[in-house]
Amino acid sequence: MLHAKIKSDILRDLVDIVGTIVDEVKMNLSEDGIGLKAVDPAHVAMVDLKLSKEAFESFEADQMEIGINLNKIEQFLKLSSSGEIVTLEHVEDENRLVLEVDNITQKMPLLDTAGMTDPSVPQLDLPVNLIVKGKHLLKGVKASQNISDHIALSAGPDGFEIFSEEDEDMVRLSLSKDKLEELNANEEASSLFALDYFSSMIKSVSNDVPIKIDIGSDYPVVLQFAFAGDNGDVKFLLAPRIESS
């Protein structure tokens, strides 16, 4: 059973965040809210998302899992305006999800979850941990997109850098320790990542959102930030690109 009401903006953010990784996802429901984990088809990126019942206008759900086509929900949300309330209801005997907004009703079949796994989130003990405002990451990514299709993240006791180069072109965004919200680092760490993945992961954050970043040398980067008025939490893991010597 699922019967919930949620602002279209929050549901749109959820779809945008998870849609950077997969088009179809298994959503785990409980009386406390929803959660999901997914890995992209190339096994390069992973998302772990939780949205508590406090993010909803109203929320009732049994412990169950449903398979969702995110593209269909994204198309439906184009019919809604900012701030409008979307109603979600699971029709169990039809195995369909019913969505309603502004006198429009759409029914969509749910997906078979039998082949959808719940990936385990790796527990990484990375040596550098920092918190940076979204505006800095967004600016660094925008600058890097003019140069290369890869981005290097480096951090140490003195600060954090985003770096890209291609042929003779180079761009670097440097943030000293005092420009960061938080920095815990006893050593230097640096890794290279695919820029398209990285930029997709942060595209939904606003300028003032603090983003927690955990970095190691040639290890996956962990990005974590809140959404839905701090009632939602999302964690991304992105595998590094290891350059051959």
C-alpha positions in Angstrom: 0.0 0.0 0.0 1.1 3.5 -0.8 -0.8 6.7 -0.6 1.2 9.9 -0.5 1.1 13.6 -1.5 4.3 15.5 -2.3 5.3 18.8 -3.8 6.1 18.5 -7.5 9.5 20.2 -6.9 10.7 17.5 -4.5 9.6 14.7 -6.7 11.3 16.4 -9.6 14.5 16.7 -7.7 14.4 13.0 -6.8 13.8 12.0 -10.4 16.6 14.3 -11.6 19.1 12.9 -9.0 18.4 9.2 -9.6 18.0 9.7 -13.3 21.6 10.6 -13.6 22.4 6.9 -12.9 19.5 4.8 -14.2 16.2 5.0 -16.0 14.5 2.2 -14.0 14.8 1.7 -10.2 13.5 -0.4 -7.3 12.0 1.8 -4.7 11.8 0.4 -1.1 8.9 1.7 0.9 8.4 1.7 4.6 6.3 3.6 7.1 9.3 6.0 7.6 9.6 7.0 3.9 11.3 5.7 0.8 14.8 4.5 -0.1 16.7 3.3 -3.1 20.1 2.2 -4.3 21.2 1.8 -7.9 24.3 1.3 -10.0 24.6 2.6 -13.6 24.8 0.0 -16.4 28.6 0.6 -16.8 29.2 0.1 -13.0 31.0 3.4 -12.8 28.6 5.2 -10.6 26.2 4.4 -7.7 23.5 6.3 -5.9 22.0 5.7 -2.4 19.0 7.9 -1.7 16.7 8.3 1.3 13.6 10.5 1.5 11.8 10.6 4.9 8.1 10.8 5.3 8.6 14.4 6.6 9.3 15.4 3.0 5.7 14.6 2.0 2.6 16.5 2.6 1.1 13.2 3.7 2.5 9.7 3.6 1.2 6.2 4.3 3.0 3.0 3.1 3.5 -0.6 3.9 6.9 -2.3 3.8 7.2 -3.2 0.2 9.2 -2.6 -3.0 8.0 -1.2 -6.3 9.7 -0.9 -9.7 9.5 2.6 -11.2 10.2 3.9 -14.7 11.7 7.3 -14.0 11.3 8.6 -17.5 7.5 8.2 -17.3 7.4 10.1 -14.0 9.6 12.8 -15.5 7.2 13.2 -18.4 4.3 13.4 -16.1 5.9 16.1 -13.9 6.1 18.3 -17.0 2.4 18.7 -16.6 2.9 20.2 -13.1 3.9 23.7 -11.9 6.2 24.5 -9.1 4.6 24.0 -5.7 1.7 21.9 -7.0 0.9 18.7 -5.0 1.3 15.4 -6.7 -0.7 12.4 -5.4 0.9 8.9 -5.6 -1.2 5.8 -5.1 -0.3 2.1 -5.6 -3.2 0.1 -7.0 -2.3 -3.3 -5.8 -4.7 -5.5 -7.8 -3.7 -3.7 -11.0 0.0 -3.4 -10.1 0.0 0.1 -11.2 1.0 3.5 -9.9 -1.6 6.3 -10.1 -0.3 9.9 -10.2 -2.6 12.9 -10.0 -1.9 16.6 -10.3 -4.1 19.5 -11.2 -7.1 17.3 -12.3 -4.9 15.1 -14.4 -4.6 11.4 -13.6 -2.1 9.0 -15.1 -1.8 5.3 -14.5 1.5 3.5 -15.2 2.4 -0.1 -14.8 5.0 -1.0 -12.2 8.1 -2.9 -13.2 9.0 -6.4 -12.2 11.6 -6.0 -9.4 12.8 -9.6 -9.5 15.8 -8.7 -11.6 16.6 -5.5 -9.7 19.2 -5.9 -7.1 19.9 -3.8 -3.9 23.6 -3.1 -4.4 25.8 -2.9 -1.3 27.2 0.5 -0.6 31.0 0.1 -0.1 32.3 1.4 3.3 35.3 3.5 2.3 37.6 5.0 4.8 39.1 7.8 2.7 41.8 10.0 4.1 40.5 13.4 3.0 37.0 14.7 4.0 35.7 18.1 3.2 32.5 20.1 2.8 32.2 22.7 0.1 29.3 24.9 -1.1 27.6 23.8 -4.3 28.5 27.0 -6.1 32.2 26.2 -6.0 31.7 22.7 -7.5 29.3 24.0 -10.1 31.8 26.8 -11.1 34.7 24.3 -11.3 32.7 21.9 -13.4 31.5 24.6 -15.8 35.1 25.8 -16.3 36.3 22.2 -16.9 33.7 21.5 -19.5 35.4 24.0 -21.8 38.7 22.1 -21.6 38.4 18.3 -21.2 36.1 15.4 -20.6 37.8 14.5 -17.4 38.2 16.3 -14.1 40.7 15.8 -11.3 39.9 16.4 -7.6 42.8 17.1 -5.3 42.8 18.0 -1.6 45.1 18.1 1.3 45.8 20.1 4.5 45.9 23.4 2.7 42.7 23.2 0.6 40.9 21.7 -2.4 41.4 21.9 -6.1 39.5 21.0 -9.3 41.7 20.6 -12.3 41.3 19.8 -16.0 43.7 19.8 -18.9 43.7 18.7 -22.5 46.6 19.3 -24.9 47.9 22.8 -24.1 44.7 24.0 -22.3 44.4 23.9 -18.5 41.9 25.2 -16.0 42.1 25.0 -12.2 39.8 26.1 -9.4 41.6 26.4 -6.1 39.9 26.8 -2.7 42.0 27.4 0.4 41.0 25.9 3.7 39.3 29.1 4.8 37.0 29.0 1.7 35.7 25.5 2.7 33.0 24.7 5.2 35.1 22.0 6.7 38.4 20.2 5.9 39.9 17.1 7.5 43.1 16.1 5.8 46.5 14.8 7.1 47.8 13.9 3.6 47.4 14.8 0.0 44.9 12.9 -2.2 44.0 13.1 -5.8 41.9 11.2 -8.3 40.7 11.6 -11.9 37.0 11.2 -12.9 34.8 11.2 -16.0 33.4 14.8 -16.2 30.0 13.8 -17.6 29.3 11.6 -14.7 30.5 14.1 -12.1 28.7 17.0 -13.6 25.4 15.0 -13.8 25.7 14.1 -10.1 25.8 17.7 -9.0 23.5 19.3 -11.5 20.6 19.4 -9.2 22.3 21.1 -6.3 21.9 24.8 -5.6 24.7 27.3 -4.9 24.3 27.3 -1.1 23.9 23.5 -0.6 26.9 22.1 1.4 28.3 19.0 -0.3 30.4 16.5 1.6 33.3 15.0 -0.4 35.5 12.1 0.6 38.6 11.6 -1.5 41.5 9.2 -1.7 44.2 8.7 -4.3 42.8 6.6 -7.1 39.8 5.7 -5.0 36.1 6.3 -5.7 34.9 9.8 -4.7 32.0 10.0 -2.3 29.6 12.9 -2.7 26.8 13.5 -0.2 24.3 16.2 0.2 20.8 16.9 1.5 17.7 17.9 -0.5 13.9 18.3 0.1 14.6 20.8 3.0 17.0 18.4 4.7 14.4 15.6 4.7 16.2 13.8 1.9 19.8 12.6 1.7 21.7 11.4 -1.3 25.1 9.7 -1.6 26.9 9.2 -4.9 30.0 7.1 -5.5 32.0 7.5 -8.7 34.8 5.2 -9.7 38.1 6.9 -10.7 39.7 6.8 -14.1 43.1 5.1 -13.6 45.6 6.5 -16.1 48.0 3.9 -17.6 51.6 4.8 -17.0 
